[in-house]
Amino acid sequence: MKSKILPVLFCAAVLGAQDVVLTADPASELAADPGAATGVRIPVLAPKFSIRFLKEHFEVVVTVPYLPGTSPKSLGKKNDDERMFGGDTAEFLVSTVPGTGVYHHTALNPSGLSYTAKKRDTSWEPRISAKVVHGKNFWTAGWSIPYREIGAERPVAGTRWRANFAARVPQGGGIHQSASWSGAKDFHDISQMGEIRFGKKEEPRLLFWEARKDRLTAKLHVPASLADSRAVCTVSDRRIPARTEGGSRVWDVPLFEGEVCPKSVFPVEIALSAPDGRTLLKRSAAAAPSGGLEFEPERFYCPPKMKTLPWRHTFPLPAKLLLRDGNGKVLRETDAPARGELPLTGLAPGRYILELRSGRLRAVRLIKIVPGDLTVPDIAPDEKFSIRDGLFLLGERPVLPVGASHTPVSGLQADPVFDLNAGNIGACRNAVTFRSMGLYRFLRGEYVSAHLHPNTEKIVAAGLAEKAPGNRLVLRLAYEAQFPVTRGDPAARMKLDGKKFYASLYNFLKACRPDRLFSIHVCKWEKIPDYIGSCDIIEVASWKSGYAPDMMPELVHCMRDIRRMAEKKPVVFWLGGSIPNGECRTAEELRAGVFCAMLTGLNGVIIHLGHGGVRPERSRLWSVISGVNAEFREIYPEFARGQEIPGFVTECPPKMLWSARRCGNRIILAVLNMTPGSRQLDMTTVRGRITCPVTAWEPLVFSWSGDLKSAAPVIH
């Protein structure tokens, strides 16, 4: 006898969008399809999700594609299942009573390893059936979940659940991303899950979208009742109307027209609107198809000793290369073969824009001619490192120290370049040093923990006794403090309360050495409140921004949240230089990340260059790593002392981050373009209007003399 399937509606809560809804046929045994998956990026190969509701249980299926010639990657093992999320996975999360904050999470990897948790508690061991099936260029994860195992009854009309389906899918070039139905940035935030509504009302839903090779394809289901609605896909600045096929609107859009942004990233939005202008559905993400076009000047900072700047590109020939000044005026135009060199002789220090044109395609990159080398001057031996009014000081000078963790291979353009020593790479003499106390080692097995060494007391005593000239040594109590703390026999570890342990240790250390500074590193920024009282300085890494394949979309929100949670404690933020891999980060992103830290009130930056590092051949990225601190040091001390000027900017384009400060007899305005493409900055301030071209993720700093009301700003 066939089981009756309830009508089920799916509505994705993504990026502030309207509901994305599906109605299942109550007389059909076909599984219901929630619709398109997305993440920060639109998948190159999209996973498929389905669910059906039976009498005693419901069934979930996630189908995960992979590229021909490749195979899915499985990580983790039975007693260390959290590591599985570093490989290919399929996931399902559900909250049947969202108001309680309780949700259930299950996942599978291609080898059949299963993960289950109630919220984040992995002691939940439900009696559910799970199965993995392998096919040609895909694998499928399936679950059969009794309602009672998630504390629910069979849904009836009017019931609403929160849920999400997710998979780690390939992007090409060895890069993977997490794609989910709701597009959640944080899978553990119930408010970011989609909504399952049980009823009969049919609503529009995005069936799929993919960004493969050089095209975006998408299909939007529109109910007959909304036949007069208008569907538009916007790619960068191009608006493309839909083609109608039956009850669906479809698009097949060439991506490589107009500007090709760094990383070949294209902002995409699909919107359905009613005749009266009401938004019925909206989905937003970025397309970054495999096999993108590249244009790469080999350096970002060009010191006087550089006479030419090599460049290369993979755009179709013939092509032209234009050199523009900071206001957009064309200074030179030459033919652009696949490789070439730009003469730099005669160019004054400042910002210059390189534009590559090939038919209807173009790419824009920024370079900076700097007046001297990029070397950061030594810190005087007697300069003291201290904290005052939430700022770091060296002597009496505010600093936002920049450093890099250890890398096995260095391509630094200059040395030294850092005033923060976090890994013995490129640090100037007498640099501020952040170093672990070495209290524990990570121990795997049944679970991962920070396992204390048996001689912990001696390690603590040695750290307290160590001399720190100028107080320039910061001792780190914990790296990834969110892991459980254990001690004793490794084979029979005894768990300690980590929050209490670090709080007690910090109080003891400060009682012994009130002048010494201590930090704690947290790899889950939402855990900051657990440790903020156990340190002088909080170090934070975020996998959804600083370590994400596309860093910028979430960086501002993440940094602002961190600043709020950290209260008045200084924050050192870890930016991924080689994480999640050594190929995905661009020079533009990394430089923007440092300026974003300044604009959101953070206090230091460490560029993570471990886990294999960055190839020296990636010379443009190394150029930014080498020079951003030298550039930044010229701006920061005065900016940090300045007083915020409310209302200084009266009109500003969207997706611009800015801060205006009165600094003595000067006004400094820092602006950051938060988009991956070039655009025109057209900003109105109380000192007048500013107009100039700005490139992808570019920060600009303007200043005015306090005595000249009508003077044009100086661009730094």
C-alpha positions in Angstrom: 0.0 0.0 0.0 1.4 3.4 -0.9 2.2 5.8 1.9 0.4 9.1 1.7 2.9 12.0 1.5 2.0 15.3 3.1 2.0 18.5 1.1 5.2 20.3 2.1 6.3 23.8 1.4 9.9 24.9 1.4 10.9 28.4 2.0 14.6 29.5 2.1 15.6 32.3 4.5 18.6 33.5 2.6 20.2 37.0 2.5 17.0 38.7 3.6 15.3 37.2 0.5 11.5 36.4 0.2 10.3 32.9 0.7 11.3 30.2 -1.7 8.5 27.7 -1.5 7.6 24.3 -3.0 4.3 22.3 -2.8 4.5 18.5 -2.9 1.7 16.5 -4.5 -0.1 14.7 -1.6 -1.0 11.8 -3.8 2.5 11.2 -5.1 5.3 9.0 -3.7 7.9 11.2 -5.5 10.2 12.9 -3.1 9.8 16.7 -2.8 12.6 18.8 -4.3 13.6 21.9 -2.1 15.3 23.6 -5.0 18.6 25.2 -5.8 21.7 25.1 -3.5 23.9 28.0 -3.0 26.6 29.3 -0.7 28.9 32.3 -1.0 29.3 31.0 -4.5 26.9 29.4 -7.0 28.0 25.8 -7.4 29.9 24.7 -10.6 28.2 21.4 -10.1 25.1 21.6 -8.0 24.0 19.0 -5.4 20.4 17.8 -5.4 18.2 17.5 -2.3 15.0 15.7 -1.8 12.8 14.7 1.1 9.5 12.8 1.6 7.3 12.4 4.7 5.9 8.9 5.5 3.7 7.6 8.3 6.4 6.9 11.0 9.5 8.5 9.5 10.8 10.8 6.7 13.5 10.2 4.2 16.2 12.6 3.1 18.5 12.2 0.1 21.5 14.4 -0.9 23.2 13.7 -4.3 26.7 15.1 -4.5 28.3 15.4 -8.0 32.1 15.4 -8.7 34.1 16.2 -11.7 35.0 13.4 -14.2 38.5 12.1 -13.5 38.3 13.0 -9.8 37.0 11.1 -6.8 35.4 12.2 -3.5 37.6 12.7 -0.5 36.8 11.1 2.8 38.4 12.3 6.1 37.8 11.4 9.7 37.3 8.1 11.5 34.8 6.6 14.0 36.3 8.2 17.1 37.2 11.5 15.4 34.2 12.1 13.2 34.4 15.9 13.3 37.4 15.8 11.0 35.1 14.5 8.2 34.0 18.1 7.5 37.5 18.8 6.0 36.6 16.4 3.2 33.5 15.7 1.1 30.3 15.5 3.1 26.5 15.6 2.8 24.5 17.1 5.7 21.0 17.5 6.9 19.9 19.8 9.8 16.4 20.2 11.2 14.7 22.1 14.1 11.1 21.0 14.6 10.5 23.6 17.3 12.7 26.5 16.3 11.8 28.7 19.2 13.6 26.3 21.6 16.9 26.7 19.9 17.2 22.9 19.6 18.2 21.4 16.2 19.4 17.9 15.1 22.4 17.5 12.8 23.4 14.5 10.8 26.1 14.0 8.1 27.7 11.4 6.0 31.0 11.2 4.0 31.6 9.1 0.9 33.1 6.2 3.0 29.9 6.0 5.1 31.3 7.6 8.2 28.3 9.1 10.1 28.1 12.2 12.3 25.2 13.0 14.6 24.7 15.8 17.1 21.9 17.5 19.0 22.9 21.1 18.6 26.7 20.6 19.0 26.4 17.7 21.5 27.8 14.6 19.7 26.5 12.3 22.5 23.2 12.2 20.7 23.0 8.7 19.1 19.7 8.4 17.3 18.3 5.1 15.8 18.3 6.2 12.2 19.2 4.4 9.0 21.9 6.0 6.9 23.3 4.8 3.5 25.8 5.9 0.9 25.5 4.9 -2.7 28.2 5.5 -5.4 27.4 6.2 -9.0 29.2 7.5 -12.1 30.6 11.0 -11.1 28.3 11.3 -8.1 27.7 9.8 -4.7 24.4 9.9 -2.7 23.8 10.1 1.1 20.4 9.0 2.4 18.8 9.0 5.8 15.6 7.4 7.1 14.7 9.3 10.3 11.9 8.3 12.6 10.0 11.4 13.9 10.4 10.2 17.5 14.2 10.4 17.2 14.1 14.2 16.7 11.4 14.7 19.3 8.6 15.3 16.8 5.3 13.8 15.6 4.2 13.4 12.1 3.6 16.9 10.8 0.1 18.2 10.1 -1.1 21.1 8.0 0.1 24.4 9.6 3.3 22.8 11.1 6.5 24.7 10.4 10.1 23.3 10.7 13.4 24.9 10.1 15.9 22.8 8.1 18.9 22.9 5.8 20.4 20.4 3.3 24.1 20.8 2.5 27.0 19.3 0.6 30.7 20.0 -0.1 31.0 20.3 -3.8 33.9 20.9 -6.3 34.6 24.2 -7.8 37.4 23.0 -10.1 41.1 23.4 -9.7 41.0 21.3 -6.6 38.9 23.8 -4.7 35.7 22.8 -2.9 32.9 24.8 -1.3 30.0 24.2 0.9 26.7 24.6 -0.8 23.3 24.5 1.0 19.6 24.9 0.3 19.2 28.0 2.5 22.6 29.5 1.6 23.4 29.8 5.3 26.8 31.2 6.3 26.5 29.5 9.7 24.8 26.1 9.6 24.4 26.2 13.4 22.3 29.3 13.3 18.6 28.2 13.1 17.6 31.6 11.8 19.7 31.0 8.7 18.0 27.7 7.9 15.2 27.4 5.4 11.7 26.8 6.5 9.5 23.8 5.9 5.8 24.7 5.9 3.2 22.0 5.7 0.2 23.2 3.6 -1.0 23.6 0.1 -0.1 27.1 -1.1 2.2 27.0 -4.1 5.0 29.6 -4.3 7.8 30.3 -6.7 11.1 28.6 -6.2 14.5 28.5 -7.8 15.0 25.0 -9.1 18.7 25.2 -9.8 21.6 27.4 -10.8 25.1 26.4 -11.9 28.1 28.4 -13.0 30.2 26.0 -15.1 33.0 27.0 -17.5 31.9 30.3 -19.1 28.1 30.2 -18.5 25.4 30.6 -15.8 22.4 28.4 -16.2 19.3 28.8 -14.0 15.7 27.7 -13.8 12.9 29.4 -11.8 9.5 27.8 -11.2 6.7 30.3 -11.3 3.1 29.2 -10.4 0.3 29.9 -12.9 -1.1 32.4 -10.4 2.0 34.5 -10.9 2.2 34.3 -14.7 2.3 38.1 -15.1 5.4 38.4 -12.7 8.8 39.6 -14.1 12.0 37.6 -13.6 15.4 39.2 -14.1 18.9 37.8 -13.5 21.6 40.5 -12.8 25.2 39.5 -13.5 27.6 42.2 -12.3 25.9 45.2 -13.9 24.0 43.4 -16.7 20.3 42.7 -16.3 19.1 39.7 -18.3 15.3 39.0 -18.7 14.2 35.4 -18.4 13.0 33.1 -21.2 9.7 31.4 -20.5 9.4 27.6 -20.8 6.1 26.3 -19.7 5.7 27.3 -16.0 9.4 28.1 -15.6 11.7 31.0 -16.4 15.2 30.0 -17.6 18.5 31.7 -18.2 21.6 30.7 -20.1 24.0 33.6 -19.6 27.6 34.0 -20.9 29.6 35.2 -17.9 32.6 36.5 -19.6 31.2 39.8 -20.9 32.2 43.1 -19.6 34.5 43.2 -16.6 36.2 40.0 -15.4 36.9 40.6 -11.7 39.9 39.1 -9.7 39.3 35.3 -9.3 36.7 35.7 -12.1 34.0 36.4 -9.5 30.7 37.7 -10.8 28.0 38.9 -8.4 24.6 37.3 -9.4 21.1 38.1 -8.3 17.9 36.4 -9.5 14.7 38.3 -8.6 11.0 37.7 -9.3 8.7 40.8 -8.9 5.0 41.3 -9.1 3.5 43.9 -11.6 3.1 46.3 -8.7 6.9 46.1 -7.9 6.7 43.8 -4.9 9.6 41.3 -4.6 8.3 37.8 -4.7 11.6 36.0 -4.6 15.3 37.0 -4.5 18.4 34.9 -4.4 21.9 36.3 -4.4 25.4 34.8 -4.6 28.5 35.0 -6.7 29.5 32.9 -9.8 33.1 31.8 -10.0 33.2 29.3 -12.8 36.2 26.9 -13.4 38.6 27.9 -16.2 38.3 31.6 -15.5 40.3 34.3 -17.3 43.4 35.7 -15.6 45.2 39.0 -15.8 48.1 39.2 -13.3 50.6 42.0 -13.0 53.5 40.3 -11.1 53.7 43.0 -8.3 51.3 45.2 -6.4 53.9 47.5 -4.9 56.5 48.8 -7.2 59.6 50.5 -5.5 61.9 52.8 -7.4 64.4 50.0 -8.2 61.8 48.4 -10.4 62.2 49.6 -14.0 59.5 47.4 -15.5 56.5 45.5 -14.3 56.0 42.0 -15.9 52.4 40.9 -16.5 50.6 37.9 -18.0 47.0 37.2 -19.1 44.9 34.4 -20.6 42.4 36.6 -22.4 41.7 36.1 -26.1 44.0 37.9 -28.5 44.3 40.5 -29.8 44.2 42.5 -26.6 45.2 46.0 -25.5 46.8 47.2 -22.2 45.9 50.7 -20.9 47.7 52.5 -18.1 45.5 55.0 -16.3 46.3 57.4 -13.5 44.4 57.5 -10.3 41.6 59.6 -11.8 41.1 57.3 -14.7 43.0 59.3 -17.4 44.7 57.1 -20.0 48.5 57.6 -19.9 49.6 54.8 -22.3 48.0 52.2 -24.5 49.9 49.2 -26.0 49.2 45.9 -27.6 49.0 43.1 -25.0 50.4 39.7 -26.0 50.0 36.8 -23.5 53.1 38.1 -21.6 54.8 41.5 -21.5 56.4 44.2 -19.3 55.2 47.6 -18.5 57.9 50.4 -18.3 57.7 52.2 -15.0 60.3 54.9 -15.7 58.9 58.4 -15.3 55.9 57.4 -13.2 55.6 59.4 -10.0 54.7 57.6 -6.7 51.0 57.0 -6.5 48.2 54.6 -7.5 47.8 53.5 -11.1 45.2 51.4 -12.8 46.0 48.8 -15.4 43.1 47.9 -17.8 43.2 44.9 -20.1 40.8 45.0 -23.0 39.9 42.0 -25.3 36.8 42.5 -27.4 33.9 43.0 -25.1 36.0 41.8 -22.1 38.1 43.8 -19.8 40.0 43.3 -16.5 41.1 46.1 -14.1 44.0 45.8 -11.6 45.6 48.3 -9.3 49.3 48.9 -8.8 51.1 51.3 -6.4 54.4 53.1 -7.2 56.0 53.5 -3.8 58.6 56.2 -3.1 61.0 53.8 -1.2 61.5 50.2 -0.4 59.0 48.2 1.7 61.3 47.5 4.7 59.7 48.2 8.1 62.1 50.1 10.4 63.4 48.4 13.5 61.6 49.0 16.8 63.8 50.8 19.3 65.1 48.5 22.1 63.5 50.6 24.8 60.1 51.1 23.2 57.4 49.6 25.4 54.4 47.6 24.1 51.3 48.4 26.1 47.5 48.7 25.9 45.7 52.0 26.6 42.1 52.9 25.9 41.7 49.8 23.8 44.7 50.6 21.5 48.1 49.0 21.2 50.9 51.4 21.8 54.6 51.2 21.0 56.0 53.9 23.3 53.3 56.6 22.8 52.5 55.7 19.2 49.4 53.7 18.4 50.1 50.6 16.3 48.1 48.0 14.5 50.8 45.3 14.4 50.9 43.0 11.3 52.7 39.6 11.3 52.6 36.2 9.6 52.6 32.7 10.9 55.4 30.3 9.8 55.6 29.3 6.1 58.0 26.7 4.7 58.6 28.8 1.6 58.8 32.6 1.5 58.5 34.9 -1.4 58.9 38.2 0.5 59.7 41.1 -1.7 61.5 42.9 1.2 62.7 41.8 4.6 61.9 42.8 7.3 58.3 43.7 6.7 56.4 42.9 9.9 56.4 44.5 13.4 54.6 41.5 14.9 56.6 38.3 15.1 54.2 35.3 15.1 56.3 32.8 13.1 59.8 34.0 12.5 59.1 35.3 9.0 60.0 38.8 8.0 60.0 40.3 11.5 61.9 43.5 12.2 64.3 43.8 15.0 62.7 44.0 18.5 59.3 43.2 17.0 56.3 42.5 19.3 56.2 38.7 19.6 53.2 36.5 20.1 54.2 33.0 21.3 52.5 30.0 22.7 53.4 29.0 26.3 53.5 25.3 25.1 51.2 24.0 27.8 49.7 21.1 25.8 49.6 19.1 22.6 46.6 18.3 20.6 45.5 14.7 21.2 43.2 12.9 18.9 41.4 9.5 19.3 37.9 9.4 20.8 37.8 13.2 20.5 40.2 16.0 20.0 41.5 17.8 23.0 44.3 20.1 24.3 46.1 17.6 26.5 48.2 19.2 29.2 51.8 18.2 29.5 52.6 16.5 32.9 55.1 19.3 33.6 52.6 22.1 33.1 53.6 23.9 36.3 57.3 24.1 35.2 56.2 25.4 31.8 54.1 28.1 33.5 57.0 29.0 35.8 59.5 29.3 32.9 57.1 31.5 31.0 56.7 33.9 34.0 60.5 34.0 34.5 61.3 34.8 30.9 62.5 38.3 30.4 60.5 40.5 28.0 62.3 43.8 27.1 59.8 46.5 26.6 57.0 44.1 27.4 57.1 43.1 23.8 56.5 39.4 24.4 52.8 38.3 24.6 52.3 34.8 25.9 49.5 32.8 24.3 47.6 30.7 26.9 45.8 28.6 24.2 45.7 28.1 20.5 42.2 27.1 19.4 40.9 27.4 23.0 37.5 26.0 22.0 38.9 22.4 22.1 38.3 20.5 25.4 41.2 20.6 27.9 42.3 17.2 29.3 45.1 16.0 31.6 46.5 12.8 33.0 47.1 9.5 31.2 46.5 10.0 27.4 44.8 6.6 27.2 42.3 7.6 29.9 42.1 11.4 29.6 40.3 13.4 32.3 38.3 16.3 31.0 38.6 19.7 32.6 36.2 22.7 32.2 38.2 24.7 29.7 36.5 28.0 30.5 37.3 27.6 34.2 40.8 26.3 33.6 41.9 29.2 31.4 40.2 31.7 33.7 42.0 30.3 36.7 45.3 30.2 34.9 45.0 33.8 33.7 44.1 35.1 37.2 47.1 33.2 38.6 49.5 34.6 35.9 48.3 38.2 36.3 48.6 38.0 40.0 52.2 36.9 39.6 53.0 39.3 36.7 50.5 42.1 36.4 52.8 43.9 33.9 52.8 40.9 31.5 50.3 40.5 28.6 48.6 37.2 27.8 46.4 36.3 24.9 44.0 33.5 24.0 43.3 32.3 20.4 39.8 31.2 19.4 39.0 29.5 16.1 35.3 30.0 16.4 34.6 33.6 16.9 31.2 33.0 18.4 33.1 31.4 21.4 34.7 34.8 22.3 32.3 35.4 25.3 33.6 32.1 26.9 37.2 33.4 27.0 37.2 37.2 26.9 37.6 37.3 30.7 40.7 35.1 30.6 43.1 37.2 28.6 44.5 40.7 27.9 44.3 40.2 24.2 41.9 38.0 22.2 43.2 36.4 18.9 40.4 35.3 16.6 40.1 33.3 13.4 36.9 32.9 11.5 36.2 30.1 9.0 33.3 31.9 7.5 35.3 35.0 6.6 39.0 35.2 7.3 39.7 31.6 6.2 36.8 31.3 3.7 37.6 30.8 -0.1 35.9 34.2 -0.7 36.9 36.3 2.3 35.2 39.6 1.8 31.4 38.9 1.7 31.3 38.2 5.4 34.4 39.9 6.7 32.8 43.2 7.8 29.9 41.5 9.6 32.2 39.1 11.3 34.7 41.8 12.4 32.0 44.0 13.7 30.5 41.1 15.7 33.9 40.3 17.1 34.5 43.9 18.1 31.2 44.0 19.9 31.7 40.6 21.7 35.3 41.5 22.7 34.1 44.7 24.5 37.2 46.8 25.1 39.7 44.0 24.9 42.2 44.4 21.9 41.6 41.9 19.1 44.2 40.4 16.8 42.5 38.9 13.7 43.9 36.0 11.7 43.6 36.3 7.9 44.0 33.3 5.7 46.9 33.8 3.3 47.2 30.1 2.5 44.0 28.8 4.1 41.8 27.2 2.9 44.5 26.6 0.3 47.5 28.4 -1.1 45.8 29.3 -4.4 42.5 31.0 -3.6 43.5 34.2 -1.9 44.2 37.3 -4.0 46.4 40.3 -3.3 43.3 42.6 -3.4 41.4 40.5 -0.8 44.4 40.4 1.6 45.1 44.1 1.5 41.4 44.8 1.9 41.3 42.6 5.0 44.0 44.6 6.8 42.2 47.9 6.1 38.9 46.3 7.1 40.5 45.5 10.5 41.3 49.2 10.9 37.8 50.4 9.9 36.0 48.0 12.3 38.2 48.9 15.3 40.3 45.7 15.5 43.9 46.0 16.8 46.2 43.6 14.9 46.5 41.2 12.0 48.3 37.8 11.6 48.4 36.4 8.1 48.2 32.6 8.3 50.8 31.2 5.9 51.0 27.7 7.3 49.5 24.4 6.0 51.8 24.4 3.0 52.2 28.1 2.5 52.0 30.1 -0.7 54.2 29.4 -3.7 56.9 32.1 -4.4 55.6 32.2 -7.9 52.5 33.9 -6.7 54.5 37.1 -6.6 51.6 39.6 -6.6 50.2 38.1 -3.4 53.6 38.1 -1.9 54.0 41.7 -2.9 51.0 42.7 -0.8 52.2 40.5 2.1 55.5 42.3 1.9 54.2 45.8 1.7 50.8 46.2 3.3 52.3 46.9 6.7 54.7 49.6 5.4 51.8 51.3 3.7 49.5 50.9 6.6 51.9 52.3 9.2 51.8 55.7 7.5 48.1 56.0 8.0 47.2 54.2 11.2 48.8 56.2 14.1 47.0 59.4 13.2 43.8 57.7 12.3 43.7 55.7 15.5 44.0 58.9 17.6 41.3 60.7 15.6 37.8 61.3 16.7 34.9 59.9 14.7 33.0 62.6 12.7 29.3 61.6 12.6 27.5 62.8 9.5 30.7 63.6 7.6 29.6 61.6 4.6 26.2 62.7 3.5 25.8 60.5 0.4 27.6 57.3 -0.4 27.2 54.4 -3.0 26.1 51.1 -1.6 28.6 48.5 -0.4 31.2 51.0 0.7 32.7 50.8 4.2 34.0 54.2 5.5 35.2 56.0 8.6 35.9 59.8 8.9 38.1 61.1 11.7 39.3 64.5 12.9 43.0 64.1 13.6 44.4 67.4 15.0 44.2 69.9 12.2 43.4 67.3 9.6 40.4 65.2 8.6 41.1 61.6 7.4 38.5 59.6 5.5 39.1 55.9 4.8 36.9 54.2 2.3 36.8 50.5 1.3 35.1 49.1 -1.8 33.4 45.9 -0.7 32.6 44.6 -4.2 34.8 42.3 -6.4 34.6 44.7 -9.3 35.8 48.2 -10.3 33.3 51.1 -10.0 33.0 54.8 -9.7 33.3 56.3 -6.2 30.8 59.2 -6.1 30.6 60.3 -2.5 29.3 63.6 -1.0 30.9 64.9 2.2 30.6 68.1 4.2 33.9 69.1 2.6 32.5 68.6 -0.9 32.1 65.8 -3.5 34.7 63.0 -4.2 34.6 61.3 -7.5 37.2 58.8 -8.8 37.5 55.2 -10.1 38.0 52.5 -7.5 39.1 49.0 -8.2 38.0 45.6 -6.8 38.2 45.5 -2.9 40.3 48.7 -2.9 40.8 50.9 0.1 41.3 54.6 -0.4 42.4 57.1 2.2 41.7 60.9 1.7 42.8 63.8 3.9 42.0 67.5 4.2 43.7 70.3 5.9 41.5 71.5 8.8 42.0 75.1 7.7 41.0 74.8 4.0 37.3 74.2 3.7 37.2 74.1 -0.1 40.5 72.3 -0.7 40.5 69.0 -2.7 41.4 66.0 -0.6 44.8 64.4 -0.9 44.7 60.7 -1.8 47.2 58.5 0.1 
